[in-house]
């Protein structure tokens, strides 16, 4: 049985690919937003945290 979740941005159905691990970043095939896998059982995603510039500090 495949595990599915929903993109929080556009509502697209996402399927958990075999070998996907918690913390992995994936991209929604519909809207292109980057998503972080927060759980694989049950399969859940959240928008990935924005990377901040460090400006050499």
PDB file of N, H, CA, C and O in Angstrom:
ATOM      1  N   UNK A   1       0.845  -1.191   0.000  1.00  0.00           N
ATOM      2  CA  UNK A   1       0.000   0.000   0.000  1.00  0.00           C
ATOM      3  C   UNK A   1       0.887   1.250   0.000  1.00  0.00           C
ATOM      4  O   UNK A   1       1.779   1.382   0.837  1.00  0.00           O
ATOM      5  N   UNK A   2       0.637   2.157  -0.937  1.00  0.00           N
ATOM      6  H   UNK A   2      -0.089   2.050  -1.617  1.00  0.00           H
ATOM      7  CA  UNK A   2       1.446   3.367  -1.011  1.00  0.00           C
ATOM      8  C   UNK A   2       0.945   4.394   0.004  1.00  0.00           C
ATOM      9  O   UNK A   2      -0.241   4.461   0.324  1.00  0.00           O
ATOM     10  N   UNK A   3       1.887   5.182   0.492  1.00  0.00           N
ATOM     11  H   UNK A   3       2.851   5.128   0.233  1.00  0.00           H
ATOM     12  CA  UNK A   3       1.550   6.224   1.451  1.00  0.00           C
ATOM     13  C   UNK A   3       1.475   7.541   0.699  1.00  0.00           C
ATOM     14  O   UNK A   3       2.319   7.834  -0.148  1.00  0.00           O
ATOM     15  N   UNK A   4       0.462   8.328   1.013  1.00  0.00           N
ATOM     16  H   UNK A   4      -0.224   8.090   1.701  1.00  0.00           H
ATOM     17  CA  UNK A   4       0.301   9.616   0.360  1.00  0.00           C
ATOM     18  C   UNK A   4       0.122  10.726   1.382  1.00  0.00           C
ATOM     19  O   UNK A   4      -0.280  10.492   2.521  1.00  0.00           O
ATOM     20  N   UNK A   5       0.429  11.929   0.947  1.00  0.00           N
ATOM     21  H   UNK A   5       0.756  12.118   0.021  1.00  0.00           H
ATOM     22  CA  UNK A   5       0.232  13.125   1.742  1.00  0.00           C
ATOM     23  C   UNK A   5      -0.230  14.211   0.783  1.00  0.00           C
ATOM     24  O   UNK A   5      -0.425  13.949  -0.403  1.00  0.00           O
ATOM     25  N   UNK A   6      -0.403  15.409   1.278  1.00  0.00           N
ATOM     26  H   UNK A   6      -0.244  15.622   2.242  1.00  0.00           H
ATOM     27  CA  UNK A   6      -0.885  16.504   0.459  1.00  0.00           C
ATOM     28  C   UNK A   6       0.063  17.688   0.590  1.00  0.00           C
ATOM     29  O   UNK A   6       0.515  18.010   1.689  1.00  0.00           O
ATOM     30  N   UNK A   7       0.365  18.336  -0.530  1.00  0.00           N
ATOM     31  H   UNK A   7      -0.002  18.075  -1.423  1.00  0.00           H
ATOM     32  CA  UNK A   7       1.201  19.536  -0.499  1.00  0.00           C
ATOM     33  C   UNK A   7       0.458  20.625   0.265  1.00  0.00           C
ATOM     34  O   UNK A   7      -0.690  20.928  -0.060  1.00  0.00           O
ATOM     35  N   UNK A   8       1.094  21.220   1.281  1.00  0.00           N
ATOM     36  H   UNK A   8       2.026  20.973   1.545  1.00  0.00           H
ATOM     37  CA  UNK A   8       0.419  22.267   2.056  1.00  0.00           C
ATOM     38  C   UNK A   8       0.222  23.563   1.263  1.00  0.00           C
ATOM     39  O   UNK A   8      -0.573  24.413   1.663  1.00  0.00           O
ATOM     40  N   UNK A   9       0.936  23.721   0.149  1.00  0.00           N
ATOM     41  H   UNK A   9       1.582  23.030  -0.175  1.00  0.00           H
ATOM     42  CA  UNK A   9       0.814  24.931  -0.661  1.00  0.00           C
ATOM     43  C   UNK A   9      -0.304  24.841  -1.693  1.00  0.00           C
ATOM     44  O   UNK A   9      -1.107  25.765  -1.823  1.00  0.00           O
ATOM     45  N   UNK A  10      -0.360  23.717  -2.437  1.00  0.00           N
ATOM     46  H   UNK A  10       0.292  22.966  -2.332  1.00  0.00           H
ATOM     47  CA  UNK A  10      -1.307  23.642  -3.553  1.00  0.00           C
ATOM     48  C   UNK A  10      -2.315  22.502  -3.439  1.00  0.00           C
ATOM     49  O   UNK A  10      -3.264  22.440  -4.220  1.00  0.00           O
ATOM     50  N   UNK A  11      -2.119  21.591  -2.468  1.00  0.00           N
ATOM     51  H   UNK A  11      -1.347  21.642  -1.833  1.00  0.00           H
ATOM     52  CA  UNK A  11      -3.066  20.497  -2.281  1.00  0.00           C
ATOM     53  C   UNK A  11      -2.806  19.285  -3.160  1.00  0.00           C
ATOM     54  O   UNK A  11      -3.587  18.333  -3.140  1.00  0.00           O
ATOM     55  N   UNK A  12      -1.712  19.301  -3.938  1.00  0.00           N
ATOM     56  H   UNK A  12      -1.078  20.074  -3.954  1.00  0.00           H
ATOM     57  CA  UNK A  12      -1.370  18.173  -4.809  1.00  0.00           C
ATOM     58  C   UNK A  12      -1.126  16.916  -3.973  1.00  0.00           C
ATOM     59  O   UNK A  12      -0.494  16.989  -2.918  1.00  0.00           O
ATOM     60  N   UNK A  13      -1.617  15.777  -4.432  1.00  0.00           N
ATOM     61  H   UNK A  13      -2.130  15.718  -5.288  1.00  0.00           H
ATOM     62  CA  UNK A  13      -1.365  14.501  -3.759  1.00  0.00           C
ATOM     63  C   UNK A  13       0.084  14.099  -3.997  1.00  0.00           C
ATOM     64  O   UNK A  13       0.549  14.089  -5.137  1.00  0.00           O
ATOM     65  N   UNK A  14       0.792  13.769  -2.934  1.00  0.00           N
ATOM     66  H   UNK A  14       0.414  13.777  -2.009  1.00  0.00           H
ATOM     67  CA  UNK A  14       2.193  13.354  -3.001  1.00  0.00           C
ATOM     68  C   UNK A  14       2.286  11.898  -2.575  1.00  0.00           C
ATOM     69  O   UNK A  14       1.611  11.481  -1.634  1.00  0.00           O
ATOM     70  N   UNK A  15       3.115  11.125  -3.259  1.00  0.00           N
ATOM     71  H   UNK A  15       3.663  11.464  -4.023  1.00  0.00           H
ATOM     72  CA  UNK A  15       3.309   9.724  -2.921  1.00  0.00           C
ATOM     73  C   UNK A  15       4.694   9.542  -2.318  1.00  0.00           C
ATOM     74  O   UNK A  15       5.682  10.051  -2.847  1.00  0.00           O
ATOM     75  N   UNK A  16       4.758   8.820  -1.217  1.00  0.00           N
ATOM     76  H   UNK A  16       3.955   8.407  -0.787  1.00  0.00           H
ATOM     77  CA  UNK A  16       6.032   8.542  -0.559  1.00  0.00           C
ATOM     78  C   UNK A  16       6.830   7.573  -1.419  1.00  0.00           C
ATOM     79  O   UNK A  16       6.397   6.445  -1.656  1.00  0.00           O
ATOM     80  N   UNK A  17       7.992   8.010  -1.884  1.00  0.00           N
ATOM     81  H   UNK A  17       8.344   8.926  -1.691  1.00  0.00           H
ATOM     82  CA  UNK A  17       8.866   7.158  -2.682  1.00  0.00           C
ATOM     83  C   UNK A  17       9.624   6.210  -1.760  1.00  0.00           C
ATOM     84  O   UNK A  17       9.982   6.580  -0.642  1.00  0.00           O
ATOM     85  N   UNK A  18       9.865   4.997  -2.225  1.00  0.00           N
ATOM     86  H   UNK A  18       9.574   4.696  -3.133  1.00  0.00           H
ATOM     87  CA  UNK A  18      10.618   4.027  -1.435  1.00  0.00           C
ATOM     88  C   UNK A  18      12.007   4.580  -1.153  1.00  0.00           C
ATOM     89  O   UNK A  18      12.648   5.136  -2.045  1.00  0.00           O
ATOM     90  N   UNK A  19      12.467   4.434   0.061  1.00  0.00           N
ATOM     91  H   UNK A  19      11.946   3.983   0.785  1.00  0.00           H
ATOM     92  CA  UNK A  19      13.783   4.917   0.451  1.00  0.00           C
ATOM     93  C   UNK A  19      13.796   6.338   0.991  1.00  0.00           C
ATOM     94  O   UNK A  19      14.836   6.818   1.441  1.00  0.00           O
ATOM     95  N   UNK A  20      12.647   7.023   0.952  1.00  0.00           N
ATOM     96  H   UNK A  20      11.802   6.633   0.586  1.00  0.00           H
ATOM     97  CA  UNK A  20      12.566   8.379   1.492  1.00  0.00           C
ATOM     98  C   UNK A  20      12.714   8.313   3.006  1.00  0.00           C
ATOM     99  O   UNK A  20      12.140   7.439   3.655  1.00  0.00           O
ATOM    100  N   UNK A  21      13.488   9.244   3.568  1.00  0.00           N
ATOM    101  H   UNK A  21      13.955   9.954   3.041  1.00  0.00           H
ATOM    102  CA  UNK A  21      13.707   9.264   5.014  1.00  0.00           C
ATOM    103  C   UNK A  21      13.196  10.568   5.614  1.00  0.00           C
ATOM    104  O   UNK A  21      13.046  11.578   4.926  1.00  0.00           O
ATOM    105  N   UNK A  22      12.932  10.516   6.915  1.00  0.00           N
ATOM    106  H   UNK A  22      13.054   9.696   7.474  1.00  0.00           H
ATOM    107  CA  UNK A  22      12.495  11.706   7.634  1.00  0.00           C
ATOM    108  C   UNK A  22      13.587  12.759   7.556  1.00  0.00           C
ATOM    109  O   UNK A  22      14.766  12.434   7.697  1.00  0.00           O
ATOM    110  N   UNK A  23      13.220  14.006   7.337  1.00  0.00           N
ATOM    111  H   UNK A  23      12.262  14.270   7.223  1.00  0.00           H
ATOM    112  CA  UNK A  23      14.166  15.100   7.230  1.00  0.00           C
ATOM    113  C   UNK A  23      14.603  15.387   5.798  1.00  0.00           C
ATOM    114  O   UNK A  23      15.250  16.400   5.533  1.00  0.00           O
ATOM    115  N   UNK A  24      14.250  14.499   4.880  1.00  0.00           N
ATOM    116  H   UNK A  24      13.725  13.675   5.096  1.00  0.00           H
ATOM    117  CA  UNK A  24      14.613  14.685   3.472  1.00  0.00           C
ATOM    118  C   UNK A  24      13.814  15.845   2.879  1.00  0.00           C
ATOM    119  O   UNK A  24      12.666  16.083   3.255  1.00  0.00           O
ATOM    120  N   UNK A  25      14.442  16.560   1.948  1.00  0.00           N
ATOM    121  H   UNK A  25      15.374  16.367   1.643  1.00  0.00           H
ATOM    122  CA  UNK A  25      13.768  17.653   1.246  1.00  0.00           C
ATOM    123  C   UNK A  25      13.313  17.129  -0.107  1.00  0.00           C
ATOM    124  O   UNK A  25      14.090  16.518  -0.841  1.00  0.00           O
ATOM    125  N   UNK A  26      12.053  17.374  -0.429  1.00  0.00           N
ATOM    126  H   UNK A  26      11.422  17.870   0.167  1.00  0.00           H
ATOM    127  CA  UNK A  26      11.512  16.985  -1.729  1.00  0.00           C
ATOM    128  C   UNK A  26      10.827  18.192  -2.344  1.00  0.00           C
ATOM    129  O   UNK A  26      10.577  19.183  -1.658  1.00  0.00           O
ATOM    130  N   UNK A  27      10.525  18.116  -3.616  1.00  0.00           N
ATOM    131  H   UNK A  27      10.728  17.311  -4.173  1.00  0.00           H
ATOM    132  CA  UNK A  27       9.867  19.221  -4.299  1.00  0.00           C
ATOM    133  C   UNK A  27       8.503  18.770  -4.790  1.00  0.00           C
ATOM    134  O   UNK A  27       8.361  17.666  -5.316  1.00  0.00           O
ATOM    135  N   UNK A  28       7.502  19.622  -4.618  1.00  0.00           N
ATOM    136  H   UNK A  28       7.617  20.518  -4.190  1.00  0.00           H
ATOM    137  CA  UNK A  28       6.164  19.318  -5.123  1.00  0.00           C
ATOM    138  C   UNK A  28       6.215  19.348  -6.648  1.00  0.00           C
ATOM    139  O   UNK A  28       6.656  20.340  -7.229  1.00  0.00           O
ATOM    140  N   UNK A  29       5.768  18.271  -7.307  1.00  0.00           N
ATOM    141  H   UNK A  29       5.410  17.465  -6.835  1.00  0.00           H
ATOM    142  CA  UNK A  29       5.805  18.253  -8.771  1.00  0.00           C
ATOM    143  C   UNK A  29       4.819  19.231  -9.415  1.00  0.00           C
ATOM    144  O   UNK A  29       4.948  19.549 -10.598  1.00  0.00           O
ATOM    145  N   UNK A  30       3.851  19.702  -8.657  1.00  0.00           N
ATOM    146  H   UNK A  30       3.747  19.444  -7.697  1.00  0.00           H
ATOM    147  CA  UNK A  30       2.848  20.602  -9.212  1.00  0.00           C
ATOM    148  C   UNK A  30       3.243  22.075  -9.086  1.00  0.00           C
ATOM    149  O   UNK A  30       3.268  22.799 -10.081  1.00  0.00           O
ATOM    150  N   UNK A  31       3.554  22.520  -7.856  1.00  0.00           N
ATOM    151  H   UNK A  31       3.534  21.932  -7.048  1.00  0.00           H
ATOM    152  CA  UNK A  31       3.830  23.945  -7.648  1.00  0.00           C
ATOM    153  C   UNK A  31       5.321  24.247  -7.464  1.00  0.00           C
ATOM    154  O   UNK A  31       5.725  25.407  -7.533  1.00  0.00           O
ATOM    155  N   UNK A  32       6.147  23.212  -7.231  1.00  0.00           N
ATOM    156  H   UNK A  32       5.819  22.269  -7.175  1.00  0.00           H
ATOM    157  CA  UNK A  32       7.590  23.404  -7.139  1.00  0.00           C
ATOM    158  C   UNK A  32       8.100  23.812  -5.770  1.00  0.00           C
ATOM    159  O   UNK A  32       9.306  23.998  -5.603  1.00  0.00           O
ATOM    160  N   UNK A  33       7.220  23.959  -4.780  1.00  0.00           N
ATOM    161  H   UNK A  33       6.241  23.808  -4.915  1.00  0.00           H
ATOM    162  CA  UNK A  33       7.671  24.351  -3.450  1.00  0.00           C
ATOM    163  C   UNK A  33       8.509  23.227  -2.841  1.00  0.00           C
ATOM    164  O   UNK A  33       8.227  22.049  -3.060  1.00  0.00           O
ATOM    165  N   UNK A  34       9.552  23.598  -2.068  1.00  0.00           N
ATOM    166  H   UNK A  34       9.781  24.555  -1.890  1.00  0.00           H
ATOM    167  CA  UNK A  34      10.369  22.601  -1.386  1.00  0.00           C
ATOM    168  C   UNK A  34       9.682  22.202  -0.089  1.00  0.00           C
ATOM    169  O   UNK A  34       9.223  23.048   0.678  1.00  0.00           O
ATOM    170  N   UNK A  35       9.623  20.895   0.138  1.00  0.00           N
ATOM    171  H   UNK A  35       9.996  20.208  -0.485  1.00  0.00           H
ATOM    172  CA  UNK A  35       8.937  20.337   1.302  1.00  0.00           C
ATOM    173  C   UNK A  35       9.886  19.461   2.093  1.00  0.00           C
ATOM    174  O   UNK A  35      10.715  18.756   1.517  1.00  0.00           O
ATOM    175  N   UNK A  36       9.769  19.502   3.409  1.00  0.00           N
ATOM    176  H   UNK A  36       9.096  20.075   3.877  1.00  0.00           H
ATOM    177  CA  UNK A  36      10.543  18.627   4.281  1.00  0.00           C
ATOM    178  C   UNK A  36       9.656  17.481   4.738  1.00  0.00           C
ATOM    179  O   UNK A  36       8.526  17.699   5.175  1.00  0.00           O
ATOM    180  N   UNK A  37      10.172  16.256   4.637  1.00  0.00           N
ATOM    181  H   UNK A  37      11.090  16.080   4.282  1.00  0.00           H
ATOM    182  CA  UNK A  37       9.441  15.088   5.122  1.00  0.00           C
ATOM    183  C   UNK A  37       9.588  15.084   6.646  1.00  0.00           C
ATOM    184  O   UNK A  37      10.680  14.860   7.168  1.00  0.00           O
ATOM    185  N   UNK A  38       8.484  15.334   7.353  1.00  0.00           N
ATOM    186  H   UNK A  38       7.597  15.516   6.929  1.00  0.00           H
ATOM    187  CA  UNK A  38       8.524  15.392   8.814  1.00  0.00           C
ATOM    188  C   UNK A  38       8.206  14.050   9.450  1.00  0.00           C
ATOM    189  O   UNK A  38       8.498  13.830  10.625  1.00  0.00           O
ATOM    190  N   UNK A  39       7.602  13.139   8.666  1.00  0.00           N
ATOM    191  H   UNK A  39       7.365  13.317   7.711  1.00  0.00           H
ATOM    192  CA  UNK A  39       7.291  11.804   9.157  1.00  0.00           C
ATOM    193  C   UNK A  39       7.082  10.889   7.956  1.00  0.00           C
ATOM    194  O   UNK A  39       6.523  11.305   6.941  1.00  0.00           O
ATOM    195  N   UNK A  40       7.534   9.634   8.074  1.00  0.00           N
ATOM    196  H   UNK A  40       7.989   9.296   8.898  1.00  0.00           H
ATOM    197  CA  UNK A  40       7.291   8.674   6.997  1.00  0.00           C
ATOM    198  C   UNK A  40       6.170   7.702   7.358  1.00  0.00           C
ATOM    199  O   UNK A  40       5.632   7.041   6.470  1.00  0.00           O
ATOM    200  N   UNK A  41       5.805   7.599   8.626  1.00  0.00           N
ATOM    201  H   UNK A  41       6.242   8.136   9.347  1.00  0.00           H
ATOM    202  CA  UNK A  41       4.720   6.711   9.045  1.00  0.00           C
ATOM    203  C   UNK A  41       3.954   7.351  10.191  1.00  0.00           C
ATOM    204  O   UNK A  41       4.319   7.126  11.345  1.00  0.00           O
ATOM    205  N   UNK A  42       2.921   8.130   9.939  1.00  0.00           N
ATOM    206  H   UNK A  42       2.625   8.312   9.002  1.00  0.00           H
ATOM    207  CA  UNK A  42       2.299   8.395   8.644  1.00  0.00           C
ATOM    208  C   UNK A  42       3.133   9.394   7.830  1.00  0.00           C
ATOM    209  O   UNK A  42       3.916  10.158   8.395  1.00  0.00           O
ATOM    210  N   UNK A  43       2.963   9.383   6.509  1.00  0.00           N
ATOM    211  H   UNK A  43       2.327   8.762   6.050  1.00  0.00           H
ATOM    212  CA  UNK A  43       3.686  10.271   5.612  1.00  0.00           C
ATOM    213  C   UNK A  43       3.156  11.686   5.766  1.00  0.00           C
ATOM    214  O   UNK A  43       1.989  11.953   5.483  1.00  0.00           O
ATOM    215  N   UNK A  44       4.030  12.604   6.222  1.00  0.00           N
ATOM    216  H   UNK A  44       4.978  12.387   6.452  1.00  0.00           H
ATOM    217  CA  UNK A  44       3.645  14.000   6.415  1.00  0.00           C
ATOM    218  C   UNK A  44       4.766  14.898   5.918  1.00  0.00           C
ATOM    219  O   UNK A  44       5.946  14.579   6.060  1.00  0.00           O
ATOM    220  N   UNK A  45       4.377  16.027   5.333  1.00  0.00           N
ATOM    221  H   UNK A  45       3.418  16.285   5.217  1.00  0.00           H
ATOM    222  CA  UNK A  45       5.344  17.016   4.857  1.00  0.00           C
ATOM    223  C   UNK A  45       4.950  18.399   5.344  1.00  0.00           C
ATOM    224  O   UNK A  45       3.783  18.669   5.628  1.00  0.00           O
ATOM    225  N   UNK A  46       5.961  19.281   5.436  1.00  0.00           N
ATOM    226  H   UNK A  46       6.909  19.062   5.205  1.00  0.00           H
ATOM    227  CA  UNK A  46       5.755  20.687   5.775  1.00  0.00           C
ATOM    228  C   UNK A  46       6.630  21.507   4.849  1.00  0.00           C
ATOM    229  O   UNK A  46       7.608  20.986   4.312  1.00  0.00           O
ATOM    230  N   UNK A  47       6.306  22.774   4.649  1.00  0.00           N
ATOM    231  H   UNK A  47       5.512  23.197   5.086  1.00  0.00           H
ATOM    232  CA  UNK A  47       7.203  23.606   3.843  1.00  0.00           C
ATOM    233  C   UNK A  47       8.613  23.574   4.444  1.00  0.00           C
ATOM    234  O   UNK A  47       8.779  23.693   5.657  1.00  0.00           O
ATOM    235  N   UNK A  48       9.617  23.413   3.590  1.00  0.00           N
ATOM    236  H   UNK A  48       9.482  23.317   2.604  1.00  0.00           H
ATOM    237  CA  UNK A  48      11.003  23.352   4.066  1.00  0.00           C
ATOM    238  C   UNK A  48      11.407  24.701   4.629  1.00  0.00           C
ATOM    239  O   UNK A  48      10.988  25.741   4.121  1.00  0.00           O
ATOM    240  N   UNK A  49      12.233  24.690   5.691  1.00  0.00           N
ATOM    241  H   UNK A  49      12.574  23.845   6.103  1.00  0.00           H
ATOM    242  CA  UNK A  49      12.682  25.966   6.252  1.00  0.00           C
ATOM    243  C   UNK A  49      13.521  26.734   5.230  1.00  0.00           C
ATOM    244  O   UNK A  49      14.287  26.142   4.470  1.00  0.00           O
ATOM    245  N   UNK A  50      13.367  28.038   5.221  1.00  0.00           N
ATOM    246  H   UNK A  50      12.745  28.520   5.838  1.00  0.00           H
ATOM    247  CA  UNK A  50      14.139  28.889   4.310  1.00  0.00           C
ATOM    248  C   UNK A  50      15.591  28.913   4.773  1.00  0.00           C
ATOM    249  O   UNK A  50      15.871  29.022   5.967  1.00  0.00           O
ATOM    250  N   UNK A  51      16.511  28.809   3.816  1.00  0.00           N
ATOM    251  H   UNK A  51      16.283  28.720   2.846  1.00  0.00           H
ATOM    252  CA  UNK A  51      17.920  28.937   4.157  1.00  0.00           C
ATOM    253  C   UNK A  51      18.224  30.422   4.279  1.00  0.00           C
ATOM    254  O   UNK A  51      17.853  31.223   3.421  1.00  0.00           O
ATOM    255  N   UNK A  52      18.913  30.774   5.374  1.00  0.00           N
ATOM    256  H   UNK A  52      19.214  30.123   6.071  1.00  0.00           H
ATOM    257  CA  UNK A  52      19.246  32.171   5.598  1.00  0.00           C
ATOM    258  C   UNK A  52      20.672  32.429   5.137  1.00  0.00           C
ATOM    259  O   UNK A  52      21.550  31.575   5.264  1.00  0.00           O
ATOM    260  N   UNK A  53      20.885  33.630   4.595  1.00  0.00           N
ATOM    261  H   UNK A  53      20.172  34.324   4.491  1.00  0.00           H
ATOM    262  CA  UNK A  53      22.227  34.039   4.205  1.00  0.00           C
ATOM    263  C   UNK A  53      23.033  34.308   5.467  1.00  0.00           C
ATOM    264  O   UNK A  53      22.505  34.856   6.435  1.00  0.00           O
ATOM    265  N   UNK A  54      24.315  33.926   5.465  1.00  0.00           N
ATOM    266  H   UNK A  54      24.743  33.481   4.679  1.00  0.00           H
ATOM    267  CA  UNK A  54      25.100  34.207   6.669  1.00  0.00           C
ATOM    268  C   UNK A  54      26.032  35.407   6.460  1.00  0.00           C
ATOM    269  O   UNK A  54      26.622  35.901   7.421  1.00  0.00           O
ATOM    270  N   UNK A  55      26.166  35.869   5.239  1.00  0.00           N
ATOM    271  H   UNK A  55      25.687  35.468   4.459  1.00  0.00           H
ATOM    272  CA  UNK A  55      26.947  37.061   4.907  1.00  0.00           C
ATOM    273  C   UNK A  55      28.340  37.036   5.528  1.00  0.00           C
ATOM    274  O   UNK A  55      28.891  38.094   5.831  1.00  0.00           O
ATOM    275  N   UNK A  56      28.921  35.858   5.723  1.00  0.00           N
ATOM    276  H   UNK A  56      28.474  34.998   5.477  1.00  0.00           H
ATOM    277  CA  UNK A  56      30.286  35.744   6.205  1.00  0.00           C
ATOM    278  C   UNK A  56      30.477  36.041   7.677  1.00  0.00           C
ATOM    279  O   UNK A  56      31.605  36.227   8.133  1.00  0.00           O
ATOM    280  N   UNK A  57      29.388  36.089   8.424  1.00  0.00           N
ATOM    281  H   UNK A  57      28.471  35.938   8.054  1.00  0.00           H
ATOM    282  CA  UNK A  57      29.503  36.392   9.854  1.00  0.00           C
ATOM    283  C   UNK A  57      29.842  35.170  10.659  1.00  0.00           C
ATOM    284  O   UNK A  57      29.975  35.252  11.880  1.00  0.00           O
TER     285      UNK A  57
END
